[in-house]
């Protein structure tokens, strides 16, 4: 049996001790296969990359993302380029960081293209 997990960070659904999904497993007498939506998987991956590059933030909202959100409507979403199209945009980073960002972007695009087959 497969259970799709809608991530809630309150733990009401996915808490390891008393979450609703844990209770369902107990009632069925077996473990379930957990799948999270790709949006939340990417969110966790990007959080790691962001913390690696920018450092962890104690604030509930990261100002960089608030500015990005405020300017989202100014971005031509029909015509954009990625770091793979414009590697010179990474010139401000050292070589190791540049390689890490490019590797992450290549992996993300491969995963995204693979997942498109299923959705």
Buried (B, 14 or more C-beta within 10 A) or exposed (E): EEBEBEEEEEEEBBBEEEBEBBEBBEEEEEEBEEEBEBEEBBEEBEEEBBEEEEEEEEEEEEEEEEEEEEEEEEEEEEEEEEBEEEEEEBEEEEEEEBEBBBEBBEEBEEBEEEEEEEE
